[in-house]
């Protein structure tokens, strides 16, 4: 049967008892298997998530670092990856499996690959399982739903930081903390720095926004350039931010809908997302911070209406100064001013608000860039980033097939066409969405509608937010699993908000999960497997 969310209607007499996990109608139709899944509750998927995390930790610790990376997975392909594995093996000398020479037991490359694959599959199954339980309205305290992700984050502190990005954060921050501008001088100019050996992009200057560079400088100013201590600090900070993001999503949906089951379902989707766990505490990528700030900006705009738009713009600007992927979201929030045109101020008043919005955004950007600005060359690496890599499995796997079947020139043409084509496609889709968004706002004006707790333009804004982050995460050829954490936040909010609207307007007590959403979860899982467990042949 279809997975449906049982929702209380707005009529008090139709409210479901607090201790009843699903409606009696559902319980009569449920099979014995479904009732078993509900009876075991959230603890079994929580244990599965924690166990899968531990399997992944030990699989990478078992990497034979002295034999090269032939036959290993993609995560250990980049320059310096085996040095990073060896660093972590030495740091975890106290963990069972460590040997006297500072290394760990060694696993065959095939065992490593399949262990990681099975671990990822188990994590995605655990996410779907937990979400299914939450969507059916199982009544449990929020802390029970978050226990599995919290344990997984703790386990992921042990995961080898095979990706070089965290060491780039560390060295850029160490330079900034010591008065060197990381936007002007590349890492390779500092061969004496103990972090250089673990970096891949040594010829680059800072590629991230100044808010993140300031955060890097603050962290490194406290912990110093010790590669192990600094990496643990980043893992802890970003893991906590990822969990805070799930908490913010819970608060967001609870404020929108006033329905705790919907808020729990949205928080579960975010907190249990495997990439959110692996790429925050596991690999220490900065995407959770960007998502936290931008989500807070959207939340503020919706909760406060047009009077809070400027505050939302400031928060989204801060997120774009971590990673500039959220810049289009500034346009969406700014366009919400069009909803004011039917009020007494008219378009002239809207233009005045836009001027003040622009000044607020400019002030934030000026303050963030001021410590590092060295002319427009400060932005060079940011503009070069989209053309640097070709990694999206949707396109890269086709590239590999063409390379195998045809002369190399065919694959190169395919790469060039898809790189430019997907950039243009992303711009086109976002542009089309913005045009539709403007038309919708033009027709609305600011008036109460669509629910008692939100402005009428709430759903168009949520759709636009979801389109922007989904397109930018999944379409371009330069895409990575940490990018695939971007869509889950707006999609979780949109999905649960639509369930709320369906119940409020139609009086239905159940709302099925759209089939496209299960397809999205499956696509994310397949792309993650294809990216992380592709075998390297050198």
TORDO-729455 format. One line per 4 residues: number of its first residue (from 1); for each residue y, x, z of C-alpha. Coordinates in Angstrom, 2 decimals, always signed. Layout:
NUM = Y/X/Z ~ ...
This chain:
1 = +0.00/+0.00/+0.00 ~ +3.60/+1.09/-0.50 ~ +5.29/+2.93/+2.31 ~ +7.93/+0.62/+3.71
5 = +10.45/+0.93/+6.51 ~ +10.42/-2.03/+8.91 ~ +14.01/-2.85/+9.72 ~ +15.41/-5.26/+12.25
9 = +17.60/-7.87/+10.64 ~ +21.09/-8.63/+11.86 ~ +19.79/-11.74/+13.65 ~ +19.03/-10.94/+17.31
13 = +16.02/-13.21/+17.31 ~ +14.44/-11.22/+14.53 ~ +14.65/-7.87/+16.34 ~ +11.35/-5.99/+16.65
17 = +10.31/-5.17/+20.25 ~ +11.26/-1.61/+21.18 ~ +7.71/-0.51/+21.91 ~ +6.17/-1.89/+18.74
21 = +5.97/+0.80/+16.03 ~ +5.67/-1.56/+13.06 ~ +5.92/-5.25/+12.39 ~ +2.90/-7.45/+13.00
25 = +2.86/-8.26/+9.30 ~ +2.30/-4.57/+8.59 ~ -0.31/-4.23/+11.29 ~ -2.41/-7.03/+9.79
29 = -2.31/-5.36/+6.36 ~ -2.78/-1.78/+7.56 ~ -6.12/-0.13/+6.91 ~ -8.08/+1.68/+9.59
33 = -6.94/+4.99/+8.08 ~ -3.28/+4.04/+8.34 ~ -3.73/+2.94/+11.93 ~ -5.42/+6.28/+12.71
37 = -2.43/+8.21/+11.35 ~ -0.11/+6.17/+13.51 ~ -2.35/+6.54/+16.55 ~ -2.38/+10.36/+16.40
41 = +1.38/+10.22/+16.04 ~ +3.74/+13.09/+15.36 ~ +1.82/+15.71/+17.35 ~ -0.79/+16.42/+14.66
45 = +1.74/+17.14/+11.88 ~ +3.72/+19.16/+14.45 ~ +0.67/+21.30/+15.14 ~ +0.00/+21.61/+11.40
49 = +3.57/+22.81/+10.81 ~ +3.34/+25.39/+13.59 ~ -0.08/+26.62/+12.47 ~ +1.05/+26.95/+8.85
53 = +4.06/+28.98/+10.00 ~ +1.79/+31.33/+11.95 ~ -0.54/+31.77/+8.97 ~ +2.42/+32.72/+6.79
57 = +3.66/+35.21/+9.39 ~ +0.33/+37.02/+9.56 ~ -0.23/+36.89/+5.80 ~ +2.95/+38.88/+5.16
61 = +2.36/+41.21/+8.11 ~ -0.97/+42.09/+6.48 ~ +0.76/+43.51/+3.39 ~ -0.59/+46.99/+2.45
65 = +2.78/+48.76/+2.24 ~ +1.46/+52.12/+0.99 ~ -0.27/+50.78/-2.11 ~ +2.71/+49.46/-4.09
69 = +3.41/+45.85/-4.90 ~ +1.05/+45.30/-7.81 ~ -0.78/+42.04/-7.26 ~ +1.48/+40.96/-4.39
73 = +3.56/+37.80/-4.34 ~ +7.10/+37.48/-5.64 ~ +8.57/+37.70/-2.14 ~ +7.66/+41.40/-1.99
77 = +8.82/+42.27/-5.51 ~ +12.42/+43.39/-5.06 ~ +13.52/+46.95/-4.41 ~ +13.14/+47.81/-0.74
81 = +10.83/+44.86/+0.03 ~ +7.93/+47.04/+1.16 ~ +10.33/+49.06/+3.31 ~ +11.39/+45.80/+4.93
85 = +7.74/+44.87/+5.53 ~ +7.08/+48.28/+7.10 ~ +10.19/+47.90/+9.29 ~ +8.92/+44.59/+10.63
89 = +5.39/+45.87/+11.13 ~ +6.77/+48.66/+13.32 ~ +9.07/+46.27/+15.18 ~ +6.17/+43.92/+16.02
93 = +3.96/+46.65/+17.46 ~ +3.30/+44.40/+20.46 ~ +1.85/+41.57/+18.38 ~ -1.97/+41.19/+18.09
97 = -3.07/+42.82/+14.84 ~ -0.83/+45.87/+15.14 ~ -2.40/+49.32/+14.75 ~ -1.62/+52.68/+16.33
101 = +0.03/+54.06/+13.18 ~ +2.73/+51.36/+13.33 ~ +1.21/+49.21/+10.59 ~ -0.84/+46.03/+10.74
105 = -4.30/+45.18/+9.55 ~ -4.31/+45.06/+5.76 ~ -5.25/+42.05/+3.68 ~ -6.24/+42.04/+0.00
109 = -3.37/+40.82/-2.22 ~ -5.35/+37.74/-3.22 ~ -5.87/+36.74/+0.40 ~ -2.15/+37.15/+1.08
113 = -1.21/+35.01/-1.91 ~ -3.61/+32.19/-1.13 ~ -2.77/+32.23/+2.57 ~ +0.91/+31.80/+1.74
117 = +0.12/+29.07/-0.78 ~ -1.98/+27.13/+1.70 ~ +0.67/+27.59/+4.37 ~ +3.38/+26.16/+2.12
121 = +1.16/+23.25/+1.08 ~ +0.44/+22.48/+4.73 ~ +4.15/+22.59/+5.58 ~ +5.08/+20.19/+2.79
125 = +2.21/+17.88/+3.80 ~ +3.48/+17.99/+7.40 ~ +6.99/+17.06/+6.25 ~ +5.73/+14.10/+4.20
129 = +3.45/+13.03/+7.07 ~ +6.22/+13.12/+9.67 ~ +8.63/+11.33/+7.36 ~ +6.03/+8.65/+6.61
133 = +5.58/+8.03/+10.33 ~ +9.33/+7.92/+10.94 ~ +9.90/+5.65/+7.94 ~ +7.38/+3.16/+9.28
137 = +9.53/+2.88/+12.37 ~ +7.31/+4.62/+14.92 ~ +9.35/+4.51/+18.14 ~ +9.50/+7.90/+19.84
141 = +12.27/+9.96/+21.44 ~ +14.10/+12.25/+19.02 ~ +12.92/+15.38/+20.86 ~ +9.32/+14.53/+19.97
145 = +10.21/+14.44/+16.28 ~ +11.94/+17.82/+16.57 ~ +9.23/+19.59/+18.57 ~ +7.28/+20.66/+15.48
149 = +10.29/+22.13/+13.67 ~ +11.51/+23.88/+16.84 ~ +8.12/+25.55/+17.35 ~ +8.01/+26.47/+13.66
153 = +11.45/+28.09/+13.93 ~ +10.30/+30.10/+16.94 ~ +7.23/+31.28/+15.03 ~ +9.38/+32.12/+12.00
157 = +11.30/+34.64/+14.09 ~ +8.22/+36.80/+13.46 ~ +8.23/+36.33/+9.67 ~ +8.85/+39.51/+7.70
161 = +12.41/+39.44/+6.26 ~ +11.18/+40.50/+2.83 ~ +14.28/+39.12/+1.11 ~ +17.16/+41.60/+1.00
165 = +19.96/+39.08/+1.48 ~ +20.05/+39.28/+5.27 ~ +20.45/+43.05/+5.09 ~ +23.31/+42.55/+2.62
169 = +24.93/+40.24/+5.19 ~ +24.39/+42.83/+7.88 ~ +25.79/+45.79/+5.99 ~ +28.78/+43.85/+4.64
173 = +29.47/+42.66/+8.17 ~ +29.07/+46.15/+9.59 ~ +31.58/+47.49/+7.08 ~ +34.02/+44.68/+7.90
177 = +33.58/+45.23/+11.65 ~ +34.51/+48.89/+11.14 ~ +37.63/+48.27/+9.08 ~ +36.14/+48.71/+5.59
181 = +36.80/+45.99/+2.99 ~ +33.34/+44.98/+1.64 ~ +35.03/+43.24/-1.32 ~ +36.45/+46.56/-2.51
185 = +33.68/+49.08/-1.85 ~ +29.99/+48.69/-2.77 ~ +27.23/+49.40/-0.28 ~ +26.04/+52.55/-2.05
189 = +29.24/+54.35/-1.03 ~ +27.87/+54.51/+2.52 ~ +24.54/+56.39/+2.31 ~ +24.64/+57.23/+6.02
193 = +24.54/+53.57/+7.05 ~ +21.10/+52.77/+8.58 ~ +21.06/+49.40/+6.81 ~ +21.37/+50.76/+3.26
197 = +17.66/+51.58/+2.88 ~ +16.73/+47.91/+3.25 ~ +19.21/+46.60/+0.68 ~ +18.56/+45.70/-2.95
201 = +22.05/+45.07/-4.36 ~ +23.51/+48.43/-3.34 ~ +25.90/+48.62/-6.31 ~ +27.62/+45.33/-5.45
205 = +30.63/+44.46/-3.37 ~ +30.60/+41.31/-1.21 ~ +29.53/+38.24/-3.19 ~ +29.88/+35.58/-0.49
209 = +32.97/+33.75/+0.66 ~ +35.31/+35.25/+3.27 ~ +34.33/+32.76/+5.99 ~ +30.81/+34.13/+5.82
213 = +32.06/+37.72/+5.71 ~ +34.16/+37.06/+8.81 ~ +31.08/+35.62/+10.52 ~ +29.08/+38.68/+9.46
217 = +31.72/+40.95/+10.93 ~ +31.66/+39.04/+14.21 ~ +27.86/+39.19/+14.49 ~ +27.63/+42.85/+13.56
221 = +30.51/+43.73/+15.86 ~ +28.35/+42.48/+18.72 ~ +24.85/+43.72/+17.78 ~ +25.65/+46.89/+15.81
225 = +23.84/+48.29/+12.74 ~ +20.33/+48.32/+14.18 ~ +18.30/+46.63/+11.39 ~ +15.79/+44.92/+13.69
229 = +18.24/+43.70/+16.32 ~ +20.71/+42.52/+13.69 ~ +18.02/+40.66/+11.72 ~ +16.75/+38.91/+14.84
233 = +20.32/+37.87/+15.64 ~ +20.77/+36.36/+12.18 ~ +17.42/+34.59/+12.40 ~ +18.36/+33.02/+15.73
237 = +21.87/+32.01/+14.64 ~ +20.78/+30.47/+11.34 ~ +17.76/+28.76/+12.86 ~ +19.97/+27.12/+15.47
241 = +22.39/+26.06/+12.72 ~ +19.52/+24.51/+10.73 ~ +18.48/+22.46/+13.75 ~ +22.11/+21.51/+14.40
245 = +22.27/+20.30/+10.80 ~ +19.34/+17.95/+11.46 ~ +21.13/+16.72/+14.58 ~ +24.32/+16.14/+12.59
249 = +22.38/+14.14/+9.99 ~ +20.93/+12.00/+12.80 ~ +24.44/+11.35/+14.15 ~ +25.76/+10.68/+10.62
253 = +23.14/+8.04/+9.79 ~ +23.28/+6.51/+13.27 ~ +27.05/+6.11/+12.88 ~ +26.66/+4.63/+9.39
257 = +23.86/+2.18/+10.12 ~ +23.69/+1.71/+13.91 ~ +19.90/+1.86/+13.48 ~ +18.09/+4.68/+15.31
261 = +14.88/+4.43/+13.20 ~ +16.88/+5.21/+10.07 ~ +18.69/+8.08/+11.81 ~ +15.35/+9.52/+12.94
265 = +13.89/+9.28/+9.42 ~ +16.87/+11.15/+7.95 ~ +16.77/+13.85/+10.63 ~ +13.02/+14.31/+10.11
269 = +13.49/+14.87/+6.38 ~ +15.98/+17.65/+7.06 ~ +14.41/+19.28/+10.12 ~ +10.88/+19.37/+8.66
273 = +11.88/+20.60/+5.19 ~ +9.76/+23.76/+4.72 ~ +12.46/+25.66/+2.86 ~ +14.96/+24.79/+5.59
277 = +12.64/+26.42/+8.14 ~ +11.47/+29.41/+6.09 ~ +14.85/+30.25/+4.58 ~ +16.84/+29.96/+7.83
281 = +14.88/+31.46/+10.72 ~ +12.31/+33.04/+8.40 ~ +14.48/+34.79/+5.81 ~ +17.94/+34.27/+7.38
285 = +19.86/+32.79/+4.46 ~ +23.30/+31.36/+5.10 ~ +22.81/+28.01/+3.35 ~ +22.43/+25.97/+6.59
289 = +25.98/+26.94/+7.60 ~ +27.37/+25.87/+4.24 ~ +25.46/+22.58/+4.52 ~ +26.55/+22.00/+8.12
293 = +30.25/+22.37/+7.30 ~ +30.14/+20.29/+4.11 ~ +28.07/+17.54/+5.74 ~ +30.55/+17.42/+8.62
297 = +33.34/+17.05/+6.06 ~ +31.69/+14.10/+4.31 ~ +30.82/+12.54/+7.67 ~ +34.41/+12.82/+8.88
301 = +35.79/+11.27/+5.69 ~ +33.42/+8.28/+5.90 ~ +33.69/+7.76/+9.65 ~ +37.48/+8.04/+9.67
305 = +38.23/+6.47/+6.30 ~ +41.10/+7.65/+4.15 ~ +43.04/+8.73/+7.24 ~ +40.42/+11.45/+7.86
309 = +40.13/+12.73/+4.29 ~ +42.30/+15.79/+4.91 ~ +40.13/+16.87/+7.83 ~ +37.07/+16.42/+5.63
313 = +38.69/+18.53/+2.92 ~ +39.33/+21.33/+5.41 ~ +35.67/+21.34/+6.50 ~ +34.41/+21.30/+2.91
317 = +36.82/+24.13/+2.07 ~ +35.33/+26.18/+4.90 ~ +31.86/+25.47/+3.50 ~ +32.95/+26.59/+0.03
321 = +34.26/+29.79/+1.60 ~ +30.69/+30.46/+2.72 ~ +29.19/+29.59/-0.68 ~ +31.42/+28.15/-3.38
325 = +28.76/+25.64/-4.50 ~ +30.56/+22.87/-2.60 ~ +33.84/+23.28/-4.49 ~ +33.16/+20.14/-6.63
329 = +32.88/+18.16/-3.41 ~ +36.56/+18.88/-2.76 ~ +37.33/+16.93/-5.92 ~ +35.29/+13.94/-4.77
333 = +36.97/+13.77/-1.37 ~ +40.40/+14.21/-2.91 ~ +39.78/+11.41/-5.39 ~ +39.15/+9.02/-2.50
337 = +42.94/+8.85/-2.24 ~ +42.84/+6.54/-5.26 ~ +41.50/+3.88/-2.92 ~ +45.00/+3.80/-1.37
341 = +46.85/+2.96/-4.54 ~ +46.72/-0.82/-3.95 ~ +48.47/-0.40/-0.66 ~ +52.25/-0.31/-0.40
345 = +52.55/+3.39/-1.15 ~ +51.36/+3.18/-4.76 ~ +50.40/+6.13/-6.95 ~ +53.48/+8.06/-5.85
349 = +52.23/+8.00/-2.28 ~ +48.79/+9.08/-3.46 ~ +50.37/+12.02/-5.28 ~ +52.18/+12.97/-2.07
353 = +48.90/+12.90/-0.16 ~ +47.30/+15.09/-2.81 ~ +50.14/+17.58/-2.43 ~ +49.56/+17.78/+1.32
357 = +45.80/+18.03/+0.75 ~ +46.36/+20.93/-1.63 ~ +48.59/+22.69/+0.89 ~ +45.94/+22.28/+3.61
361 = +43.23/+23.69/+1.33 ~ +45.48/+26.56/+0.26 ~ +46.31/+27.39/+3.88 ~ +42.63/+27.61/+4.81
365 = +41.88/+29.78/+1.79 ~ +44.84/+32.05/+2.49 ~ +43.82/+32.55/+6.11 ~ +40.21/+33.30/+5.15
369 = +40.98/+35.71/+2.30 ~ +43.93/+37.45/+3.98 ~ +41.88/+40.19/+5.73 ~ +40.07/+41.11/+2.49
373 = +42.31/+40.29/-0.46 ~ +42.63/+43.18/-2.90 ~ +43.74/+41.35/-6.04 ~ +41.61/+39.15/-8.25
377 = +38.92/+41.83/-8.24 ~ +38.03/+40.40/-4.84 ~ +36.43/+37.47/-6.70 ~ +34.59/+39.50/-9.36
381 = +31.10/+39.37/-7.85 ~ +31.42/+35.63/-7.16 ~ +32.06/+34.94/-10.84 ~ +29.24/+37.26/-11.95
385 = +26.62/+35.71/-9.66 ~ +25.51/+32.79/-11.93 ~ +24.58/+35.20/-14.72 ~ +22.83/+37.78/-12.58
389 = +19.25/+36.50/-12.27 ~ +16.74/+34.29/-14.08 ~ +14.51/+32.81/-11.40 ~ +14.26/+29.01/-11.59
393 = +10.51/+28.28/-12.05 ~ +11.30/+25.32/-14.31 ~ +12.65/+27.75/-16.90 ~ +11.21/+31.10/-15.84
397 = +7.59/+30.00/-16.21 ~ +8.32/+28.85/-19.77 ~ +9.99/+32.22/-20.37 ~ +6.82/+34.01/-19.23
401 = +4.65/+31.91/-21.57 ~ +6.93/+32.69/-24.51 ~ +6.89/+36.37/-23.60 ~ +3.09/+36.30/-23.62
405 = +2.69/+34.37/-26.89 ~ +5.52/+35.72/-29.04 ~ +7.58/+38.87/-29.60 ~ +9.98/+39.70/-26.73
409 = +12.99/+38.62/-28.78 ~ +11.84/+34.98/-28.67 ~ +11.75/+34.96/-24.88 ~ +15.16/+36.64/-24.74
413 = +16.68/+33.98/-26.99 ~ +15.12/+31.27/-24.82 ~ +16.60/+32.91/-21.72 ~ +20.07/+33.15/-23.25
417 = +20.01/+29.56/-24.52 ~ +18.74/+28.08/-21.27 ~ +21.15/+30.12/-19.15 ~ +24.19/+28.85/-21.01
421 = +22.67/+25.46/-21.75 ~ +21.86/+24.67/-18.13 ~ +25.30/+25.76/-16.98 ~ +26.87/+23.43/-19.54
425 = +24.42/+20.65/-18.64 ~ +25.28/+20.97/-14.94 ~ +29.01/+20.87/-15.73 ~ +28.47/+17.88/-18.03
429 = +26.44/+15.87/-15.52 ~ +28.88/+16.53/-12.69 ~ +31.82/+15.73/-14.98 ~ +30.19/+12.45/-16.05
433 = +29.55/+11.57/-12.43 ~ +33.19/+12.28/-11.50 ~ +34.43/+10.03/-14.33 ~ +32.25/+7.19/-13.05
437 = +33.40/+7.90/-9.51 ~ +37.05/+7.59/-10.56 ~ +36.34/+4.30/-12.34 ~ +34.61/+2.96/-9.24
441 = +37.50/+3.94/-6.97 ~ +39.99/+2.46/-9.38 ~ +38.24/-0.89/-9.09 ~ +37.79/-0.85/-5.34
445 = +40.95/-0.17/-3.41 ~ +40.60/+0.26/+0.32 ~ +39.18/-2.83/+1.94 ~ +36.30/-3.65/+4.24
449 = +33.03/-4.28/+2.47 ~ +29.41/-3.26/+2.09 ~ +28.82/-3.26/+5.83 ~ +30.66/-3.43/+9.11
453 = +30.78/+0.27/+9.88 ~ +31.97/+2.02/+6.71 ~ +34.51/+1.89/+3.85 ~ +33.44/+0.32/+0.57
457 = +33.42/+3.62/-1.28 ~ +30.75/+5.05/+1.04 ~ +27.80/+4.70/-1.32 ~ +29.62/+6.06/-4.41
461 = +30.61/+9.10/-2.34 ~ +27.04/+9.61/-1.10 ~ +25.72/+9.34/-4.66 ~ +28.28/+11.83/-5.94
465 = +27.49/+14.25/-3.11 ~ +23.77/+13.99/-3.86 ~ +24.27/+14.47/-7.61 ~ +26.42/+17.58/-7.14
469 = +24.03/+19.40/-4.80 ~ +20.87/+18.30/-6.63 ~ +22.13/+19.36/-10.05 ~ +23.49/+22.70/-8.83
473 = +20.28/+23.43/-6.91 ~ +17.65/+22.47/-9.48 ~ +19.15/+22.85/-12.95 ~ +20.63/+26.37/-13.43
477 = +18.30/+29.26/-14.28 ~ +19.55/+31.29/-11.30 ~ +18.01/+29.19/-8.54 ~ +16.04/+30.05/-5.41
481 = +14.13/+28.20/-2.67 ~ +17.06/+28.45/-0.26 ~ +19.12/+26.56/-2.86 ~ +16.53/+23.78/-2.68
485 = +17.63/+23.01/+0.87 ~ +20.91/+21.67/-0.54 ~ +19.79/+18.27/-1.91 ~ +17.67/+17.16/+1.05
489 = +20.72/+16.48/+3.23 ~ +22.65/+14.06/+0.95 ~ +19.41/+12.51/-0.29 ~ +18.26/+11.83/+3.28
493 = +21.57/+10.15/+4.10 ~ +21.62/+8.18/+0.84 ~ +18.01/+7.02/+1.16 ~ +18.45/+5.71/+4.68
497 = +21.84/+4.18/+3.88 ~ +20.28/+2.27/+0.98 ~ +17.60/+0.98/+3.34 ~ +20.36/-0.22/+5.65
501 = +22.16/-2.00/+2.79 ~ +18.95/-3.65/+1.61 ~ +18.33/-5.07/+5.06 ~ +21.93/-6.12/+5.68
505 = +22.43/-7.85/+2.35 ~ +18.99/-9.25/+1.62 ~ +17.70/-9.98/+5.09 ~ +14.49/-8.07/+4.32
509 = +12.65/-6.48/+7.23 ~ +10.99/-3.80/+5.09 ~ +12.27/-1.30/+2.56 ~ +9.92/+0.75/+0.35
513 = +10.48/+4.46/-0.24 ~ +11.58/+4.81/-3.88 ~ +8.95/+6.51/-6.03 ~ +11.49/+9.01/-7.32
517 = +11.88/+10.34/-3.79 ~ +8.19/+11.22/-3.47 ~ +8.51/+12.86/-6.88 ~ +11.46/+14.89/-5.63
521 = +9.49/+16.09/-2.59 ~ +6.54/+17.03/-4.82 ~ +8.79/+18.87/-7.30 ~ +10.36/+20.88/-4.48
525 = +6.92/+21.84/-3.21 ~ +5.65/+22.88/-6.65 ~ +8.79/+24.91/-7.37 ~ +8.52/+26.65/-4.00
529 = +4.90/+27.60/-4.66 ~ +5.72/+28.82/-8.16 ~ +8.63/+30.91/-6.90 ~ +7.20/+32.44/-3.74
533 = +3.58/+32.97/-4.76 ~ +3.92/+34.19/-8.34 ~ +1.90/+37.38/-8.58 ~ +3.74/+40.58/-9.45
537 = +2.11/+42.77/-12.10 ~ +3.72/+46.20/-12.49
